Amino acid sequence: MKSSLAWTLLLSLFLAGGSSAWSEPSFWHKAGTPTPSAPAPPQVAPLPADESNPEVAPTAVEAPTLPEPAEAPTPFPGKSPKRPTTAGLMSAVIPGSGHVYTGEPLKGLFFAGAFGVVLWLSIENFQKLQGQYKAKDATAGQLYGLAAIVAYGFGVQDAYDSANRYNRRFHLKLSMGPSRGPGIMIVSSF
């Protein structure tokens, strides 16, 4: 409490000194010493205009042409990168075709066969009697139908991942960006 009272007194004495204490304190200068002023700016001669000076002539500058950027180097020349979205869409339209697109035809045949078999088993558990569909075994038909949906979705996702695996295997990928630690991380993968 005593320190806050002392600070209050000091502040009131300082403010009571008048406006001259704020603009130019007298204790900074000796008596009779003039206050220094800023030096005058240097004089700069104006540049001659181009029309009046015959020695200065504009010259044409030709900009260099940049070469076209080359494709990323690949460990196996001749193999083009595969688009994951294209592989997924192909497999969504015709199951297994996305795997064939990415160079894995046996895997595509497996996914097409798995989807076809479980879809056939699902349909087989329902038969048409007198114009109506009646279930031989409704539970089995529903389970096979669910398995067909899972095989279809997994085939589409695996075709997408298969294209990414193909690109990692046959193409050099250089990623630059911030890392979790200090500094910049440069990653190359095949």
NUROMAR-334286 format. One record per residue: residue in one letter; x, y, z of N, C-alpha, C, O, CB in turn. Coordinates in pm, whole numbers, padded with zeros to 5 digits, always signed. Glycine has a CB too. Example, Ala and Ser with C-alpha at 12.3 -4.5 7.8 and 13.67 -1.06 7.14 Angstrom:
% residues 2
a+01319-00569+00780+01230-00450+00780+01320-00330+00780+01424-00332+00846+01131-00447+00905/s+01285-00225+00708+01367-00106+00714+01290+00003+00787+01341+00114+00804+01408-00060+00572/
//
This chain:
% residues 190
m+00082-00118+00000+00000+00000+00000+00087+00125+00000+00053+00225-00064-00093-00001+00119/k+00199+00118+00073+00289+00233+00078+00350+00261-00058+00369+00376-00095+00398+00212+00181/s+00380+00154-00134+00441+00174-00266+00341+00235-00364+00380+00316-00448+00494+00041-00321/s+00214+00198-00356+00116+00256-00446+00095+00404-00414+00070+00484-00504-00017+00179-00439/l+00104+00441-00287+00092+00581-00248+00211+00660-00301+00195+00773-00347+00081+00595-00096/a+00332+00601-00294+00452+00668-00343+00443+00688-00494+00479+00794-00544+00578+00587-00307/w+00395+00588-00567+00382+00599-00712+00278+00705-00749+00296+00779-00845+00344+00464-00773/t+00172+00711-00674+00069+00811-00701+00124+00952-00681+00096+01041-00760-00051+00789-00611/l+00203+00971-00574+00263+01102-00549+00361+01140-00660+00359+01253-00707+00335+01102-00414/l+00445+01047-00702+00541+01075-00809+00470+01111-00939+00512+01203-01009+00633+00955-00831/l+00365+01040-00971+00291+01067-01092+00224+01204-01086+00226+01278-01185+00186+00960-01116/s+00167+01239-00972+00102+01370-00961+00203+01483-00967+00172+01588-01022+00022+01379-00832/l+00324+01464-00911+00427+01567-00921+00475+01583-01065+00501+01695-01110+00545+01533-00829/f+00486+01474-01135+00531+01480-01273+00428+01550-01361+00464+01633-01445+00559+01340-01327/l+00302+01518-01342+00196+01580-01420+00177+01727-01382+00134+01806-01466+00066+01505-01403/a+00206+01762-01261+00190+01901-01217+00299+01990-01272+00286+02112-01264+00189+01909-01065/g+00404+01935-01327+00516+02012-01379+00477+02097-01497+00550+02191-01530+00628+01921-01417/g+00368+02072-01563+00323+02154-01675+00350+02087-01808+00408+01978-01814+00390+02289-01672/s+00308+02152-01912+00322+02094-02046+00463+02104-02097+00500+02031-02189+00228+02162-02142/s+00545+02192-02040+00683+02203-02086+00763+02078-02049+00861+02047-02117+00750+02327-02026/a+00724+02007-01946+00793+01883-01908+00771+01777-02014+00856+01691-02035+00746+01832-01771/w+00658+01783-02082+00630+01684-02184+00696+01719-02317+00742+01628-02387+00482+01671-02203/s+00703+01846-02354+00756+01881-02486+00907+01883-02489+00968+01824-02578+00703+02016-02528/e+00971+01952-02393+01117+01961-02395+01165+01977-02252+01163+02088-02198+01166+02079-02486/p+01208+01869-02191+01255+01881-02053+01382+01964-02047+01472+01948-02129+01280+01742-01993/s+01388+02051-01951+01503+02142-01939+01626+02072-01884+01737+02120-01905+01468+02259-01850/f+01611+01961-01816+01728+01895-01758+01808+01816-01860+01914+01764-01826+01686+01805-01647/w+01761+01805-01986+01836+01734-02088+01944+01821-02151+02042+01769-02203+01743+01683-02196/h+01928+01949-02147+02023+02039-02211+02087+02128-02106+02029+02159-02002+01953+02125-02320/k+02210+02168-02138+02275+02267-02053+02216+02404-02084+02163+02427-02193+02430+02267-02073/a+02226+02490-01992+02171+02624-02012+02247+02694-02123+02370+02693-02123+02177+02706-01882/g+02178+02755-02216+02238+02833-02323+02278+02749-02443+02326+02805-02542+02358+02905-02271/t+02262+02617-02442+02298+02532-02555+02179+02523-02649+02069+02490-02605+02342+02390-02507/p+02199+02553-02778+02086+02546-02871+02049+02401-02898+02133+02311-02892+02119+02620-03003/t+01925+02380-02929+01875+02247-02963+01919+02215-03106+01900+02298-03195+01719+02238-02948/p+01977+02096-03129+02020+02062-03265+01900+02043-03357+01794+01996-03315+02106+01935-03264/s+01919+02080-03484+01812+02062-03583+01858+01957-03684+01976+01924-03693+01777+02197-03654/a+01763+01906-03759+01794+01802-03858+01874+01861-03971+01850+01975-04010+01665+01737-03912/p+01971+01786-04028+02049+01837-04140+01962+01849-04265+01862+01779-04279+02172+01746-04168/a+02001+01938-04354+01929+01958-04479+01952+01839-04570+02061+01781-04569+01974+02090-04548/p+01852+01800-04650+01870+01687-04741+01972+01720-04849+01982+01836-04889+01737+01646-04804/p+02047+01621-04898+02147+01647-05002+02079+01686-05133+01967+01643-05162+02237+01523-05023/q+02149+01766-05211+02099+01809-05341+02134+01703-05446+02250+01663-05457+02157+01948-05380/v+02034+01660-05521+02053+01558-05624+02029+01622-05759+01929+01691-05780+01958+01435-05601/a+02123+01598-05852+02109+01655-05986+02008+01573-06063+02010+01450-06055+02246+01657-06060/p+01919+01636-06137+01820+01560-06215+01888+01487-06330+01988+01535-06385+01709+01654-06269/l+01833+01371-06365+01886+01292-06475+01842+01354-06607+01730+01406-06617+01839+01144-06465/p+01927+01348-06708+01886+01403-06838+01780+01315-06900+01778+01193-06880+02007+01416-06933/a+01691+01377-06976+01586+01303-07044+01646+01226-07161+01751+01264-07213+01473+01399-07094/d+01581+01118-07202+01634+01034-07310+01633+01108-07445+01720+01084-07528+01552+00906-07321/e+01535+01197-07467+01527+01265-07594+01643+01365-07612+01691+01386-07723+01393+01337-07607/s+01686+01426-07503+01790+01527-07515+01931+01467-07516+02026+01534-07557+01778+01627-07402/n+01946+01344-07472+02078+01280-07466+02088+01178-07579+02027+01072-07570+02102+01212-07326/p+02164+01208-07687+02172+01115-07801+02255+00991-07769+02243+00891-07840+02231+01187-07922/e+02338+00993-07666+02422+00877-07636+02343+00763-07575+02381+00647-07588+02534+00917-07543/v+02232+00796-07508+02152+00692-07443+02042+00650-07540+01957+00730-07578+02091+00743-07308/a+02044+00523-07579+01943+00470-07670+01884+00345-07607+01956+00263-07549+02004+00438-07810/p+01754+00330-07617+01694+00209-07559+01735+00086-07640+01740+00090-07762+01539+00221-07554/t+01763-00021-07570+01801-00146-07636+01692-00249-07611+01634-00256-07502+01940-00197-07586/a+01667-00327-07711+01566-00432-07698+01626-00548-07620+01737-00592-07647+01514-00479-07838/v+01552-00595-07525+01596-00709-07446+01509-00828-07484+01387-00821-07482+01587-00680-07292/e+01575-00937-07519+01502-01056-07559+01496-01151-07441+01599-01191-07388+01568-01124-07682/a+01376-01187-07401+01358-01277-07287+01388-01420-07331+01344-01463-07438+01214-01266-07229/p+01460-01494-07250+01490-01633-07288+01364-01718-07275+01280-01695-07187+01605-01691-07199/t+01352-01816-07361+01239-01907-07353+01278-02024-07263+01389-02077-07272+01196-01957-07494/l+01185-02060-07178+01210-02170-07086+01171-02302-07152+01071-02308-07222+01134-02150-06954/p+01250-02407-07129+01213-02536-07187+01090-02593-07117+01062-02561-07001+01331-02636-07178/e+01017-02676-07188+00901-02741-07130+00947-02834-07018+01047-02904-07034+00821-02820-07238/p+00875-02836-06906+00917-02925-06798+00898-03071-06839+00797-03108-06897+00838-02896-06669/a+00997-03149-06807+00992-03291-06840+00907-03365-06738+00888-03317-06626+01134-03351-06846/e+00855-03480-06778+00777-03559-06684+00868-03613-06575+00990-03618-06591+00704-03675-06756/a+00808-03651-06465+00885-03704-06353+00960-03829-06398+00904-03913-06469+00793-03735-06232/p+01084-03843-06356+01159-03961-06398+01098-04088-06339+01050-04088-06225+01306-03949-06357/t+01100-04194-06416+01045-04321-06368+01154-04425-06368+01242-04423-06455+00926-04367-06455/p+01150-04516-06273+01246-04626-06275+01226-04718-06395+01321-04780-06442+01235-04706-06147/f+01102-04726-06447+01072-04811-06561+01015-04724-06672+00895-04696-06673+00973-04924-06522/p+01099-04679-06767+01048-04594-06875+00940-04666-06956+00945-04787-06976+01162-04550-06967/g+00845-04588-07002+00739-04644-07083+00613-04677-07005+00509-04704-07065+00787-04767-07150/k+00618-04675-06874+00500-04702-06792+00441-04569-06748+00506-04491-06679+00535-04791-06669/s+00320-04544-06788+00255-04418-06752+00181-04435-06619+00139-04546-06585+00156-04372-06863/p+00166-04328-06543+00096-04339-06415-00053-04369-06437-00111-04329-06538+00112-04209-06333/k-00112-04438-06343-00254-04474-06349-00332-04382-06255-00285-04350-06146-00277-04624-06310/r-00448-04341-06298-00532-04254-06216-00618-04338-06123-00694-04424-06168-00621-04163-06305/p-00606-04313-05991-00685-04393-05896-00836-04376-05914-00911-04472-05898-00646-04355-05755/t-00881-04256-05947-01025-04233-05964-01078-04311-06084-01188-04366-06080-01054-04082-05982/t-01000-04317-06191-01041-04393-06308-01052-04542-06275-01145-04609-06318-00942-04372-06424/a-00956-04592-06199-00959-04733-06161-01081-04763-06074-01146-04865-06092-00829-04772-06086/g-01112-04674-05980-01229-04695-05895-01359-04690-05973-01448-04771-05950-01232-04591-05785/l-01371-04594-06066-01493-04584-06147-01509-04703-06241-01620-04752-06261-01492-04453-06228/m-01399-04750-06298-01406-04867-06385-01454-04989-06307-01536-05067-06356-01270-04896-06449/s-01402-05003-06185-01442-05117-06103-01586-05101-06053-01652-05201-06024-01347-05133-05986/a-01635-04977-06043-01774-04956-06002-01870-04993-06115-01979-05043-06088-01796-04809-05960/v-01830-04970-06240-01916-05002-06354-01911-05152-06383-02016-05217-06394-01874-04922-06479/i-01791-05207-06395-01773-05351-06419-01678-05402-06312-01559-05370-06316-01717-05379-06566/p-01725-05481-06218-01638-05528-06109-01515-05600-06163-01526-05688-06249-01717-05621-06015/g-01399-05561-06112-01273-05622-06151-01200-05550-06262-01081-05572-06281-01296-05762-06192/s-01268-05463-06338-01202-05398-06452-01100-05293-06406-01004-05266-06478-01306-05332-06542/g-01118-05235-06290-01019-05139-06238-00887-05206-06206-00781-05146-06221-01072-05070-06113/h-00894-05331-06161-00771-05406-06133-00698-05440-06263-00575-05437-06268-00802-05534-06055/v-00773-05473-06367-00712-05500-06497-00644-05374-06549-00535-05382-06607-00819-05550-06599/y-00707-05258-06530-00650-05129-06571-00518-05101-06501-00427-05044-06562-00749-05015-06541/t-00505-05140-06375-00382-05114-06300-00279-05225-06314-00175-05220-06248-00413-05093-06155/g-00305-05324-06396-00205-05428-06422-00214-05547-06330-00116-05620-06315-00070-05369-06411/e-00329-05572-06267-00348-05687-06180-00471-05765-06227-00575-05764-06160-00363-05643-06030/p-00460-05834-06342-00578-05901-06397-00628-06018-06313-00749-06044-06309-00549-05949-06536/l-00539-06091-06246-00585-06203-06163-00665-06153-06043-00764-06216-06003-00465-06286-06115/k-00623-06043-05986-00697-05985-05875-00833-05936-05924-00933-05951-05854-00618-05870-05810/g-00837-05878-06043-00964-05834-06100-01057-05951-06126-01178-05942-06102-00940-05759-06230/l-01002-06062-06175-01082-06182-06197-01137-06236-06065-01251-06281-06059-00999-06290-06268/f-01055-06232-05960-01100-06278-05828-01216-06192-05778-01317-06246-05732-00983-06273-05727/f-01203-06058-05785-01309-05972-05735-01436-05985-05819-01546-05984-05764-01263-05827-05733/a-01423-05997-05951-01540-06016-06037-01608-06149-06006-01730-06157-05999-01501-06010-06185/g-01527-06253-05986-01583-06385-05954-01650-06386-05817-01758-06443-05803-01474-06491-05958/a-01588-06325-05718-01647-06322-05584-01778-06247-05585-01876-06291-05524-01551-06258-05485/f-01783-06135-05654-01907-06057-05662-02014-06137-05736-02129-06141-05693-01882-05922-05732/g-01977-06199-05847-02074-06275-05925-02130-06395-05850-02250-06422-05858-02010-06321-06053/v-02045-06467-05778-02091-06586-05707-02187-06549-05595-02294-06609-05583-01971-06663-05650/v-02151-06451-05511-02240-06417-05400-02368-06350-05450-02473-06365-05388-02169-06324-05300/l-02362-06278-05561-02484-06221-05618-02574-06332-05673-02696-06328-05653-02450-06120-05731/w-02516-06430-05740-02592-06543-05792-02656-06622-05677-02772-06663-05686-02501-06636-05877/l-02580-06644-05566-02635-06716-05451-02748-06639-05386-02845-06699-05338-02526-06744-05349/s-02738-06508-05384-02845-06426-05327-02971-06436-05412-03081-06450-05359-02800-06279-05316/i-02955-06429-05544-03070-06437-05633-03129-06579-05631-03251-06595-05641-03031-06397-05776/e-03045-06679-05620-03089-06819-05621-03178-06852-05500-03262-06941-05508-02969-06912-05623/n-03158-06781-05391-03240-06808-05272-03379-06748-05281-03458-06760-05188-03170-06756-05150/f-03409-06683-05391-03545-06635-05417-03590-06697-05548-03514-06701-05644-03550-06477-05425/q-03713-06747-05554-03764-06804-05678-03901-06748-05709-03974-06703-05620-03769-06957-05669/k-03934-06752-05834-04061-06695-05879-04164-06807-05888-04150-06901-05966-04045-06624-06017/l-04267-06794-05808-04376-06890-05812-04506-06817-05838-04544-06728-05762-04384-06971-05679/q-04574-06853-05945-04702-06797-05983-04696-06643-05992-04788-06576-05946-04810-06839-05884/g-04589-06588-06051-04578-06445-06072-04530-06366-05951-04517-06244-05958-04708-06392-06115/q-04503-06433-05841-04454-06365-05720-04320-06426-05679-04294-06544-05701-04558-06375-05604/y-04238-06342-05619-04111-06392-05568-04132-06442-05427-04182-06371-05340-04001-06282-05571/k-04094-06565-05407-04102-06624-05273-03963-06674-05238-03891-06723-05325-04209-06740-05266/a-03926-06660-05115-03792-06696-05071-03783-06844-05039-03869-06899-04969-03752-06613-04950/k-03676-06908-05091-03644-07044-05046-03591-07034-04903-03637-07102-04812-03538-07113-05141/d-03493-06944-04890-03435-06919-04758-03405-06770-04753-03301-06725-04803-03304-07007-04733/a-03494-06693-04693-03482-06547-04694-03357-06500-04620-03291-06405-04664-03605-06484-04631/t-03324-06564-04510-03207-06521-04433-03079-06542-04513-02994-06453-04517-03199-06598-04300/a-03066-06657-04577-02947-06683-04658-02940-06587-04776-02832-06538-04810-02945-06828-04709/g-03054-06558-04839-03057-06466-04952-03014-06326-04910-02941-06258-04982-03195-06462-05013/q-03060-06283-04793-03021-06151-04744-02873-06146-04709-02806-06047-04737-03104-06112-04624/l-02822-06252-04647-02679-06255-04611-02591-06257-04735-02487-06191-04740-02649-06377-04523/y-02633-06336-04837-02556-06336-04962-02564-06200-05032-02467-06155-05093-02606-06447-05056/g-02678-06136-05023-02691-06001-05080-02601-05901-05011-02537-05818-05076-02835-05953-05071/l-02594-05911-04879-02503-05825-04803-02357-05854-04840-02277-05762-04853-02524-05844-04651/a-02324-05982-04857-02187-06018-04896-02156-05966-05036-02042-05928-05063-02169-06171-04891/a-02256-05963-05125-02235-05909-05260-02206-05760-05254-02119-05710-05326-02358-05936-05350/i-02280-05688-05169-02255-05544-05154-02116-05519-05097-02046-05428-05142-02363-05479-05064/v-02076-05598-04999-01942-05581-04939-01834-05613-05041-01735-05540-05050-01926-05672-04815/a-01851-05721-05119-01751-05757-05221-01742-05648-05328-01633-05616-05375-01787-05892-05287/y-01856-05591-05365-01858-05483-05464-01785-05360-05412-01698-05306-05481-02003-05447-05502/g-01818-05314-05291-01754-05195-05234-01606-05216-05209-01525-05127-05235-01822-05157-05104/f-01571-05334-05158-01430-05361-05133-01352-05367-05264-01236-05327-05269-01413-05491-05054/g-01414-05419-05370-01347-05424-05500-01320-05285-05556-01214-05260-05613-01431-05503-05599/v-01417-05194-05539-01397-05056-05587-01285-04989-05508-01198-04924-05567-01529-04975-05574/q-01286-05004-05376-01183-04942-05293-01046-05003-05323-00946-04930-05328-01216-04957-05145/d-01040-05134-05342-00910-05197-05369-00857-05158-05507-00736-05151-05526-00922-05349-05358/a-00945-05134-05603-00899-05086-05735-00837-04948-05722-00734-04920-05784-01016-05083-05836/y-00898-04863-05642-00843-04729-05617-00705-04741-05551-00610-04676-05593-00938-04646-05528/d-00696-04824-05448-00567-04844-05380-00465-04912-05470-00345-04886-05460-00588-04928-05254/s-00512-04999-05559-00422-05068-05651-00355-04969-05746-00238-04986-05780-00498-05173-05731/a-00427-04867-05790-00368-04764-05877-00264-04684-05799-00159-04650-05854-00478-04670-05933/n-00291-04655-05673-00190-04586-05591-00066-04672-05571+00046-04621-05576-00249-04547-05455/r-00085-04801-05547+00030-04892-05532+00110-04899-05662+00233-04901-05659-00016-05035-05491/y+00041-04903-05775+00108-04905-05905+00194-04780-05922+00310-04790-05965+00005-04915-06019/n+00139-04664-05890+00215-04539-05905+00334-04534-05810+00440-04484-05849+00123-04419-05880/r+00320-04584-05689+00434-04586-05597+00542-04683-05645+00662-04658-05627+00389-04627-05455/r+00500-04792-05707+00597-04893-05750+00673-04851-05875+00793-04877-05885+00526-05024-05775/f+00607-04786-05971+00670-04758-06098+00705-04612-06123+00764-04581-06226+00582-04803-06204/h+00672-04523-06030+00699-04381-06053+00762-04318-05931+00726-04346-05817+00571-04307-06091/l+00859-04230-05959+00925-04156-05853+00832-04046-05806+00775-03973-05886+01061-04098-05901/k+00817-04036-05676+00729-03933-05620+00811-03850-05523+00872-03904-05430+00603-03996-05549/l+00814-03720-05544+00888-03630-05458+00789-03538-05390+00718-03461-05455+00994-03550-05537/s+00785-03545-05258+00694-03462-05181+00775-03369-05094+00867-03412-05025+00597-03548-05095/m+00741-03241-05098+00807-03143-05012+00700-03071-04933+00594-03035-04986+00894-03043-05096/g+00728-03050-04807+00631-02979-04726+00676-02977-04582+00781-03032-04548+00493-03043-04737/p+00599-02913-04500+00637-02906-04359+00628-03043-04293+00538-03121-04322+00550-02806-04284/s+00721-03069-04207+00720-03195-04134+00669-03171-03993+00649-03057-03952+00860-03260-04132/r+00649-03279-03921+00599-03263-03784+00706-03206-03692+00675-03140-03594+00550-03397-03730/g+00830-03232-03724+00940-03178-03644+00990-03048-03705+00928-02996-03798+01056-03279-03632/p+01098-02996-03654+01152-02873-03711+01214-02898-03848+01272-03005-03870+01254-02811-03617/g+01204-02803-03938+01268-02813-04068+01171-02859-04175+01050-02861-04154+01385-02908-04061/i+01226-02896-04291+01147-02939-04407+01180-03084-04435+01295-03125-04426+01175-02850-04532/m+01079-03161-04468+01096-03302-04494+01087-03327-04644+00991-03284-04709+00992-03386-04417/i+01185-03396-04700+01181-03434-04841+01173-03586-04844+01257-03656-04788+01309-03379-04920/v+01070-03637-04912+01047-03780-04915+01044-03824-05059+00976-03764-05143+00916-03817-04841/s+01116-03929-05088+01105-03989-05221+01068-04135-05200+01124-04203-05113+01238-03974-05304/s+00976-04182-05279+00933-04322-05264+00917-04383-05401+00885-04313-05498+00801-04332-05184/f+00937-04510-05410+00921-04583-05536+00805-04679-05522+00773-04751-05616+01050-04659-05574/
//
